[in-house]
Amino acid sequence: MEKKNLVAVFSASGVTRRVGQKIAEIINADYLEIVPEEIYTKDDLNWMNKRSRSSVEMSDPAARPAIRNRVENMQDYDTVIIGFPIWWGIAPRIIETFLESYDFSGKTIAPFCTSGGSGVGRSDIELHKNVSADVNWVKGVKINRPDETAIRRWLQDVL
Ligand SMILES: Cc1cc2nc3c(=O)[nH]c(=O)nc-3n(C[C@H](O)[C@H](O)[C@H](O)COP(=O)(O)O)c2cc1C
């Protein structure tokens, strides 16, 4: 049977979405937008304000912002590529909500991020802790633009 791939993306301002959609197009994967129950406003995203929603969530390792939508056929996918922006050096907490919402046993998971400069950093290692041990975890990368050459190069390690 042909392998089935999913690209799942959380994007607050569109940068990660553009890269994720390009990846899905290149590999003919299904595309899923991880939609927060409560959409992040501009004020929520203000990293200059210690009390903004994103600052509060990122300073609390136990924060798990709710997700509005759900994949009903996760069992059908062999590979799940997960895209997110870097917030405070790591993945937004909603990515942990996503990883804890499904059984990824036996699947390949490949994370990518976009950022203002930071690499995927320790988010890669930290996220890995959220899934079962038999997940084939591909080392995460930063892909800031929907650049087909960079995407294809990385995909050689993934698929
Ligand atoms: C709350 C918040 C925290 C951020 N922290 C970082 C950071 O630590 N390092 C970095 O390089 N960029 C940081 N950024 C910038 C984003 O990672 C970058 O703009 C990303 O491409 C946005 O993706 P999106 O449009 O898909 O949401 C931060 C952005 C926000 C909103």
PDBQT file of the ligand as one rigid body, heavy atoms in Angstrom, charges set to zero:
ROOT
HETATM    1  C1  LIG A 201       5.562  34.827  21.455  1.00  0.00    +0.000 C 
HETATM    2  C2  LIG A 201       6.647  34.739  20.425  1.00  0.00    +0.000 A 
HETATM    3  C3  LIG A 201       7.911  34.324  20.800  1.00  0.00    +0.000 A 
HETATM    4  C4  LIG A 201       8.937  34.196  19.841  1.00  0.00    +0.000 A 
HETATM    5  N1  LIG A 201      10.182  33.756  20.250  1.00  0.00    +0.000 NA
HETATM    6  C5  LIG A 201      11.155  33.616  19.326  1.00  0.00    +0.000 A 
HETATM    7  C6  LIG A 201      12.439  33.113  19.701  1.00  0.00    +0.000 A 
HETATM    8  O1  LIG A 201      12.704  32.758  20.858  1.00  0.00    +0.000 OA
HETATM    9  N2  LIG A 201      13.403  33.024  18.735  1.00  0.00    +0.000 N 
HETATM   10  C7  LIG A 201      13.161  33.389  17.432  1.00  0.00    +0.000 A 
HETATM   11  O2  LIG A 201      14.060  33.280  16.613  1.00  0.00    +0.000 OA
HETATM   12  N3  LIG A 201      11.949  33.845  17.040  1.00  0.00    +0.000 NA
HETATM   13  C8  LIG A 201      10.940  33.959  17.949  1.00  0.00    +0.000 A 
HETATM   14  N4  LIG A 201       9.700  34.417  17.552  1.00  0.00    +0.000 N 
HETATM   15  C9  LIG A 201       9.458  34.697  16.109  1.00  0.00    +0.000 C 
HETATM   16  C10 LIG A 201       8.728  33.567  15.410  1.00  0.00    +0.000 C 
HETATM   17  O3  LIG A 201       9.325  32.295  15.671  1.00  0.00    +0.000 OA
HETATM   18  C11 LIG A 201       8.713  33.759  13.887  1.00  0.00    +0.000 C 
HETATM   19  O4  LIG A 201       8.219  35.023  13.562  1.00  0.00    +0.000 OA
HETATM   20  C12 LIG A 201       7.910  32.652  13.197  1.00  0.00    +0.000 C 
HETATM   21  O5  LIG A 201       8.357  32.499  11.856  1.00  0.00    +0.000 OA
HETATM   22  C13 LIG A 201       6.415  32.950  13.182  1.00  0.00    +0.000 C 
HETATM   23  O6  LIG A 201       5.731  31.874  12.559  1.00  0.00    +0.000 OA
HETATM   24  P1  LIG A 201       4.165  31.913  12.252  1.00  0.00    +0.000 P 
HETATM   25  O7  LIG A 201       3.928  33.093  11.321  1.00  0.00    +0.000 OA
HETATM   26  O8  LIG A 201       3.889  30.629  11.578  1.00  0.00    +0.000 OA
HETATM   27  O9  LIG A 201       3.444  32.079  13.547  1.00  0.00    +0.000 OA
HETATM   28  C14 LIG A 201       8.674  34.537  18.479  1.00  0.00    +0.000 A 
HETATM   29  C15 LIG A 201       7.386  34.955  18.117  1.00  0.00    +0.000 A 
HETATM   30  C16 LIG A 201       6.370  35.058  19.061  1.00  0.00    +0.000 A 
HETATM   31  C17 LIG A 201       4.996  35.492  18.624  1.00  0.00    +0.000 C 
ENDROOT
TORSDOF 0
